[in-house]
């Protein structure tokens, strides 16, 4: 696995909260996967991302196949090939080989229920334009929101290939890889075990999550990632928030030029940071080495780059969640 702008510390060197998260990842998932290692420089964001992933995607009695299908479909809508490949492999691990390969090919599942689930997940990229909302369980909805955030982090900070040389593009490799993870993927997970890792603050869980631990985890992620916006001034943050709302998930044709135009009225010291946050929200793979080099002139730490990406990612994710909030008022 290649990271785009920095190499995280090895998992064995982790201490404190990061080490606690890694222990749960080893017990419940696939170990400290690159997605989570990329966030390790900001432990509170790492912990909340893991908690939402665990409580939404892994825990409870809702169909894991449904949730993996949603994770794959959202990742497809957000143009995150790394996450599509990872969750296609996990569909294989659950024994859904035909469904996995249909998603890998960019197709629509033949059964009406799965086709509806995929269409619902993909429509969430532009929730205002599509009148998107959710009638699904908190675990399914939470999985969708988790991957809106994770897709953006992954596309910003990791190379797109899940395996060296793009081996994951082979159906045989995907199927064999799925079998290796079958026992982990199919094991039952008790809800709520990640919540002690969180700083839940005073924010109430969202209404769409009802009494589920998913809502506590989402609120914690929203709080932790929104605080990362303190790296930018008021005008810069307003620019990011307003752009996310009016563009409503539209993928810019030429992301670099688009971002340059949007930051013209932002104070000079915030322009590069605003540009990176906007690209993280809309087209994270378009963030360049040059963008990061300019940002590092004033913010040399890896943690500040992670915070900036997390802020752009949660702003886009919470735009989707707002559609749920208004529907539950």
N, C-alpha and C positions, 0 to 999 in steps of 0.2 A: 504494500500500500504506500502510495506517495501522497504526502501532504503538499499543498500548493505553496504555502508561504512560510511555514515553520514546521519543525518536528517536535511533537510533544514529548515530555519526559516519559521514560518507560514506565509501564504500569507498576513494576516491582518497586519503584522509587516513591510511589504515592504515600501520602500520610493524611491524617485527619479525615475530613469529610470526603475527600476524593478517594481515599482508601476504603472507606465504608461503602461508597457507591460501587467501587470496583468489586468488592466482595459480593454484593447483591447481584451484580452483572454476571459474575462467575457462577453463582448459584442458580440464577433464574433465566439467563439468556445465553449469549454466545461468548461470554467473557467480555473484557474491556474492549469492545469493538471500536474501530477507528472513529466512528461518529462521536462516541462519548469521549475518547481520548482527545479529540480536537477541541472539546469544550473544557477540558480539565484545568486549563489556566484560570477559569472562573468557576470555582467549586459550587457556588450557589446556583448558577445556571445549569451546570452539569447535573446536580442533584435533582433539580426540578424537571429537567428534560428526561432523566431516567425515570423519575416517579410517574410522570404522565405516560411515558411509553409503557412502563410496567403495568400500571393500573388500567390503562385503556386497552393496550394490545394483548397483554399476556394473562391478566388475572380475571377471575370470575368465570361464569358459566356460559356467556354468550359465545356463539360459534367463532372459533379461532379462524376458520376458513373465511368467514365473512370479513373479519377484521384484517386479515392478510390481503384479501382482495381489495379492500378499501385503501390500505397502505400502498399497494401497487398502483391502483388507479389514480390516486392523488399524486403519487410520484410521477406518473406518466403525464398528468396535466401540468405539473410544474417542471417538466423537462429535466428530471433528475435520474439519469440512467443508472447511477450507482444504486440508488434506493429501489428502482424497479427491479434490477437484477437480484438484489438481496432478498426481496420479498417474493419474487418468482421462485427463488430457490427454497424459501420457506413454505410456499405452497406445495412444492414437490415434497418437502419434509412431512407435510400433512397428508400425503398420498393423493393430492389433487393434480396429477401429472398433466392431463389434458387441459384443465383450467389454467395451469401455470404456463403452458406453452402458448395458449391463446393470448394471454396477457403479454407474454414476451414478444409475440409477433405484432402487437398493437391491435389485436382484434377485440371483438365483443363476445362475451360468453354466450353460448347458445340458449341457455335456460333463461326464462323471463326474470326470475328473481335476481340472479347474478347480473344480468344485463342492466336491470334497474339500479342495482347497487353501484355498478361501475358508472353509469350515467349520472347518478346523484353525486358521487365523489368527484367526478371530473367537472361538474357544473359549479362546484364550490370555488373554483379558481376565480370566477367573476360573480360573486353572490348577489350583487345589486342588479346586474343586467339580467340574471336568470331567475330572480325572485327566489333564490335558494333558501331553504331551511331544512330542518331535520325532524323526521318522525321515528328515528332509530334510537336504540338504547344508548345510554351515556357512554358505554364502552366503545361502541361503533363511532359515535360522534367524536369522542375524545381521541380515538385513533386518527380520524381525519385531521383534527386540529394538530395533533402531535406531528403528523407528517408534513403539514404545511410549514411548520417550524423547522423540522429536521431536514427536509429537502433543501431548504435555503442554506442552512448551515453547511450541509454536505457539499452542495454545489459551489459554495464560496470557498471552502477550505480544503477539500479533498479532490484528487484527480477522479475522473468519471469511471475508471475501470475498477470493478470490484476485485478482479483477480489479475495477476500479471499477464501482460500480452492480450488482455481481453478474452481470456479463456471462458469467462462466464457466458459468452455468446453462443457457445456450443450447447445444444439441448442435452447431449450426453453428460457434459460436465455439470450442467444445472441439476440433472436428475441424480447423479452420483453425489453431488454436494448436498442435495436435499436429504438423501438417505443418511448421511453422516450426522445431520442435525435432527433426525426424526425423534429421538428419545427426548431431547431437550424441548423441541417444539410442541410435543404432545403432552408433556407433563402438566398437571394441574398446579395453578399458582393461587395462593390465598390472597384475597383482596386486602389492601391497606398496609402491607408490610413495608412499603417504601415511605410512608408518611412521616415516621420519626426522623427522616433525613431532612425534612423541610423546615424552612422558616416560613410559617404560614401567615404571619402578620395578622392584620385585623380585617382583611378583605374577605367578604363572604363568598363562598363558592357560587358559581353561576347557576341560575335557575334551571337551565337545560340539563344539568348533571344530577338534579334531584339530590338524593342522599348518598350518592356514590362517591368513593374516594377519588374518582376521576376529577370531580369538580375541585376538590382541595388541591390536587396536583396541578390542574390548569391554572388556578388562581395564583399558586406559588410561582409557576413559570412566568406568567404575565407580570407579576410584581418584580421578580428578579431581572427579567430581560428589559422591562421598561426602565428600571433604574439605570441600566447601561446607557440610556439616552442622555444622562448627565454629562457625558463627554462632549455634547454639542450644546450650543446656545439656544435660546428660545426660538429665534427666527428659523434656525436650522431644523429644530424638531417640528415646528409648525409646517415647514416645507415638506418634510417626510410624511407627516400624518395627512396633510391635505392631498398630497399627490397619491397616496395609497387609496384614499377615498374616491377621488374623482377618476383615477385611471381604472379602478375596480378590476385589477388583475390582468389588464391588457398587457401582452408581452410586447415590448417595444421592438420595432423592426431593426433599429440600429441603436442598441442600448447605450453605447459610449457617447454618441452624439446627443441622444435624448437626455442623458444625465447632465451633460455639460450645459445644455440650455436651461435646465431646471434650477441650477445652482447659481445663476448669474446674479441674483439679487441677495444671495446669502453673504454675510460678512466674510471677508477674505480668509480669515483664520479657520473658518468652518467649512469652506467649500469642498475640500477633498474628503473630509469626514462625511459630509452630507451626501456627496456623490457615492461613496462606498455604501452608506446605509440605504440609499435609494436602489442601487444595484442589488444589494442583498435582498430587498423586498421584491424586486421584479425579475431580475436576470442575473442571479448571483455568479454564475460561471463567467460573466463578462467583467468581473473585477480583475484587474491586471496587476502584474508585478510593479508596474509604474505607479498605479494608484496606491498600492501598499507602501512603496518606497517613500512617496510624498507624505503619507500619513505618519510613517515612522520618524520623519524629521522632528515632529513634535510629540509623538507618542511611540517611543521605541519598544515598549513591552508587548509581547505576544498577547497578553491578557487584554490590552486595550483594543487590539484588532478583533479578538473574539467578542468583546463587549459590543463593538460597533456593528458587527455582523448580526449578533443576537438581537440588537435593538431593531435593525431593519427587518429581520425575520419575524419578530413578535408583532411589529406594527402591521405587517401583511396578514399574519395569522389572526390577530384580533379583529381585523376588518371582517374576516369570515365569521368569527364568533359573534360579532355585533348583530349579524342577521339572525342568529339564534336568540340573542337577548331580546330583540324587538318582538320576536315571535312568541316569547314566553311572558311578556308583560301582561 
